[in-house]
C-alpha cells in the first residue's frame, strides 16, 4: 500500500513490514486495534479511512495555498516598496 525509499540509511516501510512480519490484510490480525467512528463502536473501513485521509489532505493543501498566497502578497508589497524607494 505505501511505497517508501531509504532515507538516510533507514529501511523502507515495506522492508520494515516484511521484517516485522506485518500482514497487509487487517482481517487476518484480530489482535490489532480497530479504529472506530468517534463516539461509536462501529469500525471504520479502509475506504472510510482513505476518504478521511483525502479530506485531510485537501484541507492541508488549501491551508498551505492560503499561507503561500499571503506570503507572496507580502513579498510583492515589499518589492513594490523597494522599487518606489529606488526610483525616487
PyMOL commands that set and color helices and strands:
alter all, ss='L'
color gray80, all
select helices_A, chain A and resi 13-20+26-28+46-87
alter helices_A, ss='H'
color red, helices_A
deselect
rebuild
show_as cartoon
